[in-house]
Amino acid sequence: MTGSVVLLHLGGAVALMLYATRMVRTGVERAYGEVLRLKLRRTMDRPLLAVLLGTALAIAFQSSTAVTLLVSSFAGSGMVGGLTGQLAVRGAEVGSALVAKLLTFDLSLFVPVALIAGTTLFMVTERREFRQVGRILIGAGLLLLSLEMIGTASEPLRDSPALPAVVGYFAGDPVTAYALAAVVTWLFHSSIAAILLLAALAGRDIIPGDLAIVLVLGVNLGSSIIAPILTRGMSPAARVVPVGNLLMRGLGSLALLLLFLEFRPALGFLGDHGAARVVNAHLLFNLIILVFGLPLSRLAYAASERMVRLTTAPAAPAPLAEVEVSALDEAVIGLPAQALANATREVVRTCELVELMLGQVIALYEDPEEERIRALAALDDRLDRKHAAIKLYLAKVTAAGLGPAETARCQELLGACVKLEQVGDIIVRNMLAHVRKKARHELQFTPDGWSELVRIHASVLATARLAFNVLVSRDLETARQIVEEKDRLRDLEKASSDRHFGRLSEGTPRSIETSTIHLDTIRDLKQINSLLAAIAYPILEERGLLRGSRLRAVQ
């Protein structure tokens, strides 16, 4: 077999490994990404737990870079502190190393089992979560298969007359070998893939022990460079986390390289064969960085903040139309009337966000442009931040002492804020999921079905505008109209559902294909309408016009 053919087979095996790694990560993100993100956000205020969760997330995503980018986005939005975020990334690096070690065990029997089970799950069901589990199993099977292919493809290299010269050159020039490993890892965008490739080559004695350790340190340098490059366009707060990782892991790999070259320790404690030494050295390195990173975390965080400030160009003033000013003035918390007025202004701005989201989402059913979908999802992040800020502000106002009327108004604003946040979640988590499903399967509503959805959406949008007005005006007649509109929408929804089931009974193909999306969208709009109508309830309750969820008869 010629050298070019060997390299072609080796390149194909490496390409399969990179694809399989990405396939597993994509499956985990689609199936469990939202749950994992939520758990990360909830635990990031506890450093030790953040380290453990970072480890778990890296094992799930099979990528410490993915965890770093996720934590960076949280830090950029102010949801987590940069210091705690850097500790979570430390745990993620250990988790990534554990994945590499696990994949070097003899799991050959797992390959056909994973491929059969994964393909079966992916092809016999339409349920999203089962299909993603199938994707994960297929990816894991292909990943292990690629490792076998790398071993088979690299076997002829052992007899290559040119190999001793190449290996000898890099063994005599460890700095070049270290830099080359870093570049290859950056090109792979995966330290796991780079370590597994090294382990496969070292396991067949193609790479000697000392050189393998140098290359492992280079892999860790290259892995630490990926996230800072990918986040270079993000806010300074978001960039602090990956830059801190680069300082700890990059400088740590360089320091250990110098120590290794100086003392040349025996490698027997890392394992009795080349593959074990590679993965154990990788795991040991990241454990060392974690152990030293805990006491040095504040110093590393301060240094990374300073580096980001030095490398960040002064920001140009934002256009006046894009400047966002908060009405939540802390200086007037002791003055309930002014503080509640400020909170009302901020809730009104939240209403504007919800109205924008609600108005835009229906158009995405017809034109599901991915950039517009992402922009709408980003509005929900802004809505969450406003919701959190308003809740905290109202809690401080309540602690300052309020009279009965002021307490009632505070509760009314807080209730409205919670409902608005729930509306945003329904739009992003439910309705955008319907949009993506419709686009993915290239489905089309019937003209009658689409007309009904548009009509119901228009009714809900009208209710939203009335509810936002009544939040400020507290007008009784408007409040009555909102609840009456809720009853009208119930009748509209029932009539639409009846017509839809009529089309199903007639066997209309489009109705059958879009039935789930059609009914789920109606359900979501009805739920949104109920949340918005509830904003008017406190006004009706004050006047004794509300009993349960129904209006009393007017005398």
Secondary structure as GFF3:
##gff-version 3
##sequence-region A 1 555
A	DSSP	alpha_helix	3	43	.	.	.	ID=ss1
A	DSSP	alpha_helix	47	61	.	.	.	ID=ss2
A	DSSP	alpha_helix	64	76	.	.	.	ID=ss3
A	DSSP	alpha_helix	82	103	.	.	.	ID=ss4
A	DSSP	alpha_helix	110	124	.	.	.	ID=ss5
A	DSSP	alpha_helix	128	154	.	.	.	ID=ss6
A	DSSP	three_ten_helix	155	159	.	.	.	ID=ss7
A	DSSP	alpha_helix	163	172	.	.	.	ID=ss8
A	DSSP	alpha_helix	174	188	.	.	.	ID=ss9
A	DSSP	alpha_helix	191	203	.	.	.	ID=ss10
A	DSSP	alpha_helix	209	230	.	.	.	ID=ss11
A	DSSP	alpha_helix	236	245	.	.	.	ID=ss12
A	DSSP	pi_helix	246	250	.	.	.	ID=ss13
A	DSSP	alpha_helix	251	263	.	.	.	ID=ss14
A	DSSP	three_ten_helix	268	270	.	.	.	ID=ss15
A	DSSP	alpha_helix	274	293	.	.	.	ID=ss16
A	DSSP	alpha_helix	297	311	.	.	.	ID=ss17
A	DSSP	three_ten_helix	320	322	.	.	.	ID=ss18
A	DSSP	three_ten_helix	330	332	.	.	.	ID=ss19
A	DSSP	alpha_helix	336	366	.	.	.	ID=ss20
A	DSSP	alpha_helix	370	399	.	.	.	ID=ss21
A	DSSP	alpha_helix	404	425	.	.	.	ID=ss22
A	DSSP	pi_helix	426	431	.	.	.	ID=ss23
A	DSSP	alpha_helix	432	440	.	.	.	ID=ss24
A	DSSP	alpha_helix	447	473	.	.	.	ID=ss25
A	DSSP	alpha_helix	476	505	.	.	.	ID=ss26
A	DSSP	alpha_helix	509	513	.	.	.	ID=ss27
A	DSSP	alpha_helix	515	533	.	.	.	ID=ss28
A	DSSP	three_ten_helix	534	536	.	.	.	ID=ss29
A	DSSP	alpha_helix	537	542	.	.	.	ID=ss30
A	DSSP	beta_strand	546	547	.	.	.	ID=ss31
A	DSSP	beta_strand	550	551	.	.	.	ID=ss32
###
